[in-house]
Amino acid sequence: MLALRLTRAARPAVQLRRLLVAAASAGTGFLLLGSLGYALGHPQTPGAAALRLAWCVVPLAATVYLALAVARTDPGTRPRPGLSAVGLGPGRLMAVSALTTLLACTLGSLVALLFFLHLRGDLSGLPIDGKGAQFLAADRPLPVPAVLTLLALLPVAASGAVALSLRPRDPRRPAAKGTASFGARWHAVLHKAEAPASAEAPVEADAEQAGWSDVLTVTPPPREAPAGFPWGVAALAAGLAVQAYANRAAPASVLALPVEGAAVLGGWLLTALGLVLAAPGLTHLCGRVLQSAQPGALRLLAGRVLMSEATRIGRPLGVVCAVTAAALATTAMYDQPAAAFGPLSTVATLVVGGCTLATLLTAAVETRQSRAGTTAALLRLGAPATMLRGSAALRAAALIALFVPLTLLIAYLSALPPTR
């Protein structure tokens, strides 16, 4: 009962994020049911039906990623002092978070089922006609086991990802190399004045002159860059190569052909994986560039935050970059991008684009929550609020300056072969 109260007593912003997960789940469930309806209505083309179902992996993965990001920012399921005494330890809170995700995704799947049945005319009225009739199969009965299996995919996958990500860790494990607790950072701030001057940190010369050396001590940068950058570059190159091979087919029908469509899907999945793996390293690089060439306090603070939050910020940015590049390349390659999927293409675009944007915003909220203690320490040390806002604007400008050209380049390379 207490766990249920913690879930229901969330703030409106938390409830809104849960509703976004339910809405994305409804869109993905509708796409899965639409693929099933197309398979029922076109038994003579099983390859095309299987390809449509395979393309649903993209919105499915985007929705799972959004559900995971929302679960990480849920304050009601975060371990706090005193909860273990009433039986809500880290393991129980993880289960509550996974259950909350399961309920939100299940609600969305039920909405998708009701809307799909309404369009078919099973609930009231007559089924719709026109282009939508090809994925409804209104003249054929729906196989109940297949419907339940497809609708259960997303709730099970999302709750499983949340449980795996939020599982309790052993608190006795040593801290990772290059990290320090907030107490250690605060201790360094208090005793910095007693330490002898060191000649090994010339990069803070301007900060010393500006009087913000103690402020910057609260935000030490990590010693190592995020792992996975070489693998990301390799996956990105492989994905672009697969797309170049697949795009030799006719641009108007490549998505409708099983072999070429599967190759395009595989190429974009490799490209997206490469961007997700490489984006944290690129974000870390942005932080290093900001701190180069005798930086002041503002650039040092912005660069160190980017370096410390490279993984948390970089992965959603990689997903946004991949989705945007795919949309730009599709627009350049096909005169009628919705011809292959009909009305479902609009739903898929809304689901993937909406999940990507919502995940990025949720990651920004998670980053702000993780830096709440550091921000409070900076304010206590006398850092002006304008400095913190300027640091945030500088970080955003640096990321835009790097990822926007990268997105345009990937979109150009993806659309280059068929437009020669």
C-alpha positions as MATLAB code, in Angstrom:
seq = 'MLALRLTRAARPAVQLRRLLVAAASAGTGFLLLGSLGYALGHPQTPGAAALRLAWCVVPLAATVYLALAVARTDPGTRPRPGLSAVGLGPGRLMAVSALTTLLACTLGSLVALLFFLHLRGDLSGLPIDGKGAQFLAADRPLPVPAVLTLLALLPVAASGAVALSLRPRDPRRPAAKGTASFGARWHAVLHKAEAPASAEAPVEADAEQAGWSDVLTVTPPPREAPAGFPWGVAALAAGLAVQAYANRAAPASVLALPVEGAAVLGGWLLTALGLVLAAPGLTHLCGRVLQSAQPGALRLLAGRVLMSEATRIGRPLGVVCAVTAAALATTAMYDQPAAAFGPLSTVATLVVGGCTLATLLTAAVETRQSRAGTTAALLRLGAPATMLRGSAALRAAALIALFVPLTLLIAYLSALPPTR';
ca = [
       0.000    0.000    0.000;
       2.852    2.383    0.820;
       4.481    1.628   -2.517;
       1.210    2.451   -4.283;
       0.962    5.735   -2.411;
       4.510    6.655   -3.412;
       3.597    6.047   -7.037;
       0.286    7.960   -6.953;
       1.655   10.896   -4.944;
       4.099   11.901   -7.662;
       4.253   15.457   -8.897;
       2.365   16.493  -12.048;
       5.582   16.565  -14.082;
       6.262   12.929  -13.177;
       2.718   11.904  -14.039;
       3.035   13.731  -17.370;
       6.163   11.750  -18.223;
       4.333    8.529  -17.385;
       1.477    9.576  -19.676;
       4.022   10.164  -22.432;
       5.209    6.581  -21.978;
       1.610    5.357  -22.210;
       1.014    7.428  -25.359;
       4.177    6.096  -26.996;
       3.154    2.575  -26.026;
      -0.241    3.130  -27.641;
       1.372    4.271  -30.881;
       3.781    1.341  -30.952;
       1.017   -1.134  -30.167;
      -1.067    0.279  -32.994;
       1.858   -0.168  -35.395;
       2.260   -3.797  -34.313;
      -1.433   -4.472  -34.787;
      -1.328   -2.724  -38.157;
       1.486   -5.049  -39.244;
      -0.570   -8.016  -38.123;
      -3.608   -6.741  -40.027;
      -1.537   -6.303  -43.171;
      -0.254   -9.860  -42.858;
      -3.809  -11.170  -42.492;
      -5.032   -9.201  -45.489;
      -2.086  -10.082  -47.742;
      -1.269  -13.768  -47.168;
       0.266  -13.971  -50.656;
       3.182  -11.669  -49.678;
       4.603  -12.995  -46.397;
       7.973  -11.327  -47.003;
       6.512   -7.825  -47.170;
       4.380   -8.510  -44.085;
       7.422   -9.735  -42.144;
       9.359   -6.647  -43.216;
       6.636   -4.335  -41.917;
       6.725   -6.155  -38.609;
      10.524   -5.889  -38.513;
      10.362   -2.117  -39.017;
       8.313   -1.923  -35.807;
      11.567   -2.643  -33.952;
      12.506    1.031  -34.346;
       9.486    2.549  -32.521;
       9.599   -0.333  -30.044;
      13.209    0.468  -29.127;
      12.453    4.202  -28.957;
       9.555    3.610  -26.568;
      11.590    1.298  -24.331;
      14.367    3.892  -24.194;
      11.855    6.578  -23.199;
      10.362    4.358  -20.491;
      13.846    3.726  -19.092;
      14.671    7.435  -19.044;
      11.386    8.240  -17.290;
      11.980    5.547  -14.672;
      15.421    6.941  -13.886;
      14.010   10.406  -13.170;
      11.108    9.194  -11.008;
      11.746   10.651   -7.511;
       9.123    8.402   -5.923;
      11.155    5.254   -6.545;
      14.532    6.677   -5.549;
      16.145    5.206   -2.391;
      15.850    7.591    0.547;
      16.721    7.323    4.241;
      14.060    5.614    6.314;
      12.342    3.665    3.541;
      14.329    0.494    4.185;
      12.923    0.396    7.723;
       9.395    0.085    6.340;
      10.303   -2.567    3.792;
      11.067   -0.352    0.797;
      14.728   -0.992    0.186;
      16.508   -0.571   -3.166;
      15.249   -3.914   -4.432;
      11.636   -3.165   -3.561;
      11.824    0.314   -5.102;
      13.258   -1.201   -8.255;
      10.296   -3.563   -8.399;
       7.895   -0.654   -7.867;
       9.518    1.265  -10.726;
       9.339   -1.758  -13.029;
       5.689   -2.291  -12.071;
       4.874    1.362  -12.741;
       6.469    1.074  -16.181;
       4.562   -2.135  -16.843;
       1.242   -0.494  -15.946;
       1.898    2.566  -18.121;
       2.872    0.452  -21.136;
      -0.045   -1.927  -20.609;
      -2.445    1.016  -20.497;
      -1.058    2.252  -23.794;
      -1.360   -1.201  -25.372;
      -5.013   -1.444  -24.307;
      -5.734    1.967  -25.835;
      -4.093    0.823  -29.077;
      -6.217   -2.327  -29.107;
      -9.457   -0.424  -28.541;
      -8.639    2.105  -31.261;
      -7.666   -0.634  -33.704;
     -10.879   -2.553  -33.044;
     -12.861    0.658  -33.471;
     -11.297    1.299  -36.866;
     -12.060   -2.267  -37.896;
     -15.703   -1.795  -36.971;
     -15.623   -4.522  -34.313;
     -16.866   -2.179  -31.579;
     -19.272    0.101  -33.416;
     -20.052    1.296  -36.901;
     -18.388    0.226  -40.119;
     -14.652   -0.148  -40.802;
     -12.874    2.692  -42.515;
     -12.016    2.346  -46.162;
      -9.363    3.756  -48.465;
      -5.664    3.396  -47.694;
      -6.338    2.413  -44.096;
      -8.202   -0.727  -45.105;
      -4.991   -2.510  -46.120;
      -3.751   -2.846  -42.519;
      -7.113   -3.456  -40.814;
      -8.149   -6.800  -42.363;
     -11.730   -6.026  -41.330;
     -13.093   -9.005  -43.231;
     -10.928  -11.473  -41.306;
     -11.049  -12.452  -37.625;
      -8.108  -11.410  -35.479;
      -6.071  -14.272  -33.960;
      -6.257  -13.624  -30.221;
      -2.916  -15.301  -29.313;
      -1.063  -13.229  -31.906;
      -2.715  -10.009  -30.710;
      -1.855  -10.706  -27.071;
       1.710  -11.644  -27.948;
       2.329   -8.476  -29.930;
       0.747   -6.227  -27.315;
       2.760   -7.874  -24.536;
       6.114   -7.267  -26.242;
       6.476   -3.635  -25.206;
       5.333   -3.892  -21.549;
       7.583   -6.884  -20.936;
      10.578   -5.329  -22.692;
      10.202   -1.940  -20.992;
       9.700   -3.304  -17.477;
      12.576   -5.732  -17.959;
      14.890   -2.928  -19.103;
      13.908   -0.816  -16.099;
      14.485   -3.691  -13.682;
      17.876   -4.446  -15.230;
      18.992   -0.821  -15.195;
      17.776    0.001  -11.671;
      18.806   -3.250  -10.020;
      20.564   -2.728   -6.652;
      24.343   -2.544   -6.776;
      26.703   -3.695   -4.071;
      27.496   -0.561   -2.020;
      30.767   -2.120   -0.877;
      32.238   -1.987   -4.365;
      35.013    0.608   -4.698;
      34.217    3.823   -6.469;
      35.106    4.054  -10.119;
      38.431    5.550  -11.035;
      38.315    9.306  -11.387;
      35.128    9.798   -9.320;
      34.797   11.396   -5.920;
      31.966   11.721   -3.457;
      30.369   15.060   -2.715;
      31.880   14.967    0.783;
      35.366   14.563   -0.648;
      34.792   17.439   -3.062;
      33.505   19.686   -0.281;
      36.478   18.741    1.889;
      38.801   19.755   -0.945;
      37.021   23.097   -1.243;
      37.324   23.847    2.466;
      41.012   22.924    2.661;
      42.191   24.268   -0.690;
      43.419   27.474    0.918;
      45.716   25.474    3.231;
      47.284   23.464    0.389;
      50.520   24.754   -1.188;
      50.315   26.232   -4.655;
      50.984   23.718   -7.405;
      52.563   24.390  -10.773;
      50.814   21.386  -12.329;
      47.529   23.199  -12.971;
      48.265   26.173  -15.229;
      44.866   25.730  -16.850;
      43.263   27.353  -13.796;
      45.374   30.519  -13.939;
      42.533   32.655  -15.230;
      40.139   31.050  -12.770;
      42.498   31.930   -9.914;
      42.635   35.510  -11.079;
      38.862   35.635  -11.399;
      38.424   34.319   -7.861;
      36.505   31.162   -8.797;
      39.102   28.458   -8.152;
      37.141   27.107   -5.177;
      33.993   27.001   -7.274;
      35.691   24.922   -9.971;
      37.084   22.502   -7.385;
      33.514   21.356   -6.744;
      33.300   20.036  -10.282;
      36.409   17.937  -10.981;
      36.428   16.398  -14.473;
      36.702   12.623  -14.998;
      40.153   11.335  -15.840;
      39.078    9.020  -18.638;
      36.824    9.484  -21.653;
      33.720    7.262  -21.995;
      34.427    3.888  -23.537;
      32.915    2.767  -26.827;
      34.019    5.533  -29.184;
      36.087    3.278  -31.524;
      33.273    0.726  -31.665;
      30.816    3.511  -32.414;
      32.889    4.780  -35.328;
      33.192    1.240  -36.703;
      29.445    0.600  -36.413;
      28.692    3.963  -38.020;
      30.960    3.217  -40.977;
      29.452   -0.259  -41.365;
      25.918    1.145  -41.258;
      26.661    3.726  -43.948;
      28.242    1.023  -46.119;
      25.182   -1.230  -45.774;
      22.881    1.672  -46.648;
      24.952    2.515  -49.714;
      24.612   -1.088  -50.875;
      20.882   -1.262  -50.178;
      20.108    2.078  -51.815;
      21.141    0.750  -55.219;
      17.554   -0.475  -55.549;
      14.831    1.771  -56.895;
      14.240    4.541  -54.325;
      10.464    4.368  -54.666;
      10.196    0.685  -53.821;
      13.178   -0.195  -51.653;
      11.115   -0.288  -48.454;
       8.539   -2.575  -50.030;
      11.042   -5.234  -51.132;
      11.936   -7.749  -48.404;
      15.655   -8.055  -49.160;
      16.389   -4.386  -49.863;
      14.096   -3.215  -47.069;
      15.807   -5.497  -44.565;
      19.182   -4.176  -45.696;
      18.029   -0.575  -45.233;
      16.706   -1.418  -41.767;
      19.947   -3.157  -40.822;
      22.001   -0.250  -42.114;
      20.054    2.315  -40.133;
      20.189    0.202  -36.978;
      23.984   -0.045  -37.319;
      24.184    3.696  -37.939;
      22.044    4.453  -34.898;
      24.092    2.074  -32.748;
      27.300    3.736  -33.904;
      25.985    7.187  -33.055;
      24.797    6.091  -29.613;
      28.203    4.554  -28.865;
      30.230    7.456  -30.259;
      28.131   10.362  -28.949;
      29.394   10.178  -25.317;
      32.976   10.395  -26.561;
      32.085   13.335  -28.792;
      30.366   15.055  -25.860;
      33.470   14.471  -23.752;
      35.531   15.987  -26.573;
      33.305   19.085  -26.541;
      34.107   19.502  -22.860;
      37.828   19.281  -23.542;
      37.627   21.820  -26.373;
      35.784   24.278  -24.133;
      38.621   24.086  -21.617;
      41.398   24.641  -24.144;
      43.398   27.821  -24.832;
      43.574   29.375  -21.344;
      39.896   29.151  -20.362;
      38.166   31.332  -17.850;
      35.894   30.187  -15.058;
      32.828   30.024  -17.296;
      34.415   27.786  -19.930;
      36.056   25.610  -17.299;
      32.748   25.034  -15.544;
      30.881   24.304  -18.788;
      33.594   21.966  -20.043;
      33.852   20.015  -16.808;
      30.100   19.505  -16.623;
      30.096   18.187  -20.193;
      32.943   15.806  -19.410;
      31.322   14.494  -16.227;
      27.885   14.104  -17.848;
      29.136   12.866  -21.227;
      27.470    9.458  -21.043;
      24.150   10.660  -19.642;
      23.849   13.462  -22.214;
      25.635   11.847  -25.140;
      23.483    8.766  -25.605;
      20.176   10.615  -26.077;
      21.966   13.058  -28.368;
      23.174   10.135  -30.453;
      19.610    8.867  -30.779;
      18.362   12.334  -31.784;
      21.150   12.588  -34.345;
      20.277    9.177  -35.835;
      16.539    9.865  -36.052;
      17.020   13.321  -37.559;
      19.520   12.023  -40.106;
      17.137    9.225  -41.073;
      14.279   11.694  -41.557;
      16.404   14.037  -43.678;
      17.788   11.191  -45.775;
      14.328    9.706  -46.332;
      12.979   13.074  -47.440;
      15.846   13.471  -49.900;
      15.645    9.905  -51.251;
      11.897    9.433  -51.706;
       9.444   11.777  -53.337;
       6.626   10.057  -51.416;
       8.072    8.678  -48.170;
       4.678    7.432  -46.979;
       3.994    5.289  -50.048;
       5.505    2.122  -48.632;
       3.637    2.102  -45.314;
       0.617    4.237  -46.017;
      -1.017    5.849  -42.963;
       1.217    3.893  -40.605;
       4.244    5.930  -41.664;
       2.770    9.020  -39.999;
       2.173    7.123  -36.764;
       5.682    5.676  -36.833;
       7.213    9.097  -37.446;
       5.275   10.645  -34.576;
       6.172    7.810  -32.202;
       9.890    7.748  -32.993;
      10.270   11.527  -33.183;
       8.204   12.142  -30.064;
      10.030    9.476  -28.053;
      13.401   10.821  -29.156;
      12.602   14.397  -28.162;
      10.964   13.336  -24.890;
      13.962   11.139  -24.022;
      16.369   14.015  -24.612;
      14.334   16.337  -22.389;
      14.055   13.645  -19.722;
      17.820   13.114  -19.832;
      18.244   16.851  -19.269;
      16.021   16.568  -16.198;
      18.056   13.589  -14.953;
      21.280   15.543  -15.451;
      19.893   18.463  -13.497;
      18.836   16.167  -10.668;
      22.252   14.514  -10.513;
      23.968   17.919  -10.276;
      21.625   19.326   -7.642;
      24.179   18.931   -4.853;
      26.973   20.465   -6.901;
      24.765   23.376   -7.950;
      23.815   24.042   -4.335;
      27.491   23.999   -3.329;
      28.353   26.467   -6.081;
      25.620   28.842   -4.936;
      26.797   28.591   -1.317;
      30.306   29.461   -2.454;
      29.014   32.630   -4.056;
      28.730   31.680   -7.710;
      26.175   34.005   -9.347;
      23.115   32.495  -10.969;
      24.033   34.219  -14.233;
      27.230   32.185  -14.315;
      25.290   28.914  -14.040;
      22.888   29.995  -16.789;
      25.764   31.085  -18.969;
      27.457   27.736  -18.458;
      24.293   25.919  -19.539;
      23.983   28.102  -22.645;
      27.633   27.531  -23.516;
      27.225   23.767  -23.191;
      24.166   23.809  -25.440;
      25.968   25.934  -28.049;
      28.968   23.592  -28.074;
      26.795   20.499  -28.541;
      24.772   22.156  -31.312;
      27.947   23.237  -33.096;
      29.172   19.634  -33.163;
      26.067   17.478  -33.603;
      24.164   19.560  -36.168;
      26.904   19.329  -38.836;
      27.422   15.674  -37.951;
      23.726   14.959  -38.472;
      23.707   16.755  -41.826;
      26.811   14.873  -42.945;
      25.331   11.474  -42.072;
      22.078   12.347  -43.812;
      23.997   13.453  -46.911;
      26.108   10.281  -47.001;
      22.988    8.130  -46.525;
      21.079    9.808  -49.359;
      24.052   10.216  -51.719;
      23.973    6.924  -53.703;
      20.380    7.085  -55.019;
      20.501   10.805  -55.841;
      23.547   10.753  -58.130;
];
